[in-house]
Amino acid sequence: MNLNAKPEGNDTNEIFAAWLRAERERVGLSQGALAATVSREGRAVYQQTIAKIEGGERGIELDLAVAITAAFGTTPDVALGLAAEQPDVRALRGVLTRRETCLRSLAALVSAELEHTAPCP
């Protein structure tokens, strides 16, 4: 069985390819930059592979679909239109981390201030 061949009569690959090209262009990534990003995250992929997927010359394997969509902060079901767009989990984690850092700094300042202030009568 050739996993790289595009299945006959299957529009899932076409839907994914259209989403991939649109999303990649929306964020301003080249095919090579996307391939490098996905590869750094642990799934080796080449620019030519991205080009073949976008051009409909190659089907998409599940593990590669997961890796590519993760690079955009989403999931294959969203890319295929099977689920509503989800918030970017990485971005939300970044916001939460920054807020936690601010709250810890604020707590340290309040604690230091309380140590230097006489107790209330």
Steps between C-alpha positions, in 0.01 A plus 500: 500500500643835396433752779623789287249443222191717495195280555253498212172681562609636839457874548645498854845557353369785286333665799816467708716628214281808455499569875877453519576742218254762631622475859868502402450809282284668768785486751765580240699176511681357202472127437861463611444693823198285581694182430781619728253587777327161482838323489622686809191377683598138431342395168751516216349655189645676196389803299434272204257297712305814594494603132372158391227499765387851404512409131291186545786275390527330837252384761538594864578245770333544836823556695610767253157667511525513879853644486413763238182614669680515837749742343201730442360441848203295386395144419420296186127501572501881488709498181250265337203707609370229733523716814479866583821699520661463838701766677874480453605297803863613478397865498269445796775324694729796430240744628445291812873472564544879469205559733636252752837676491333838555292366789807347666685832466202687642473255791871548574458880498198485731680262734806726510282804565319323783829408664606866507171638625397521863196289584166673506368585848 
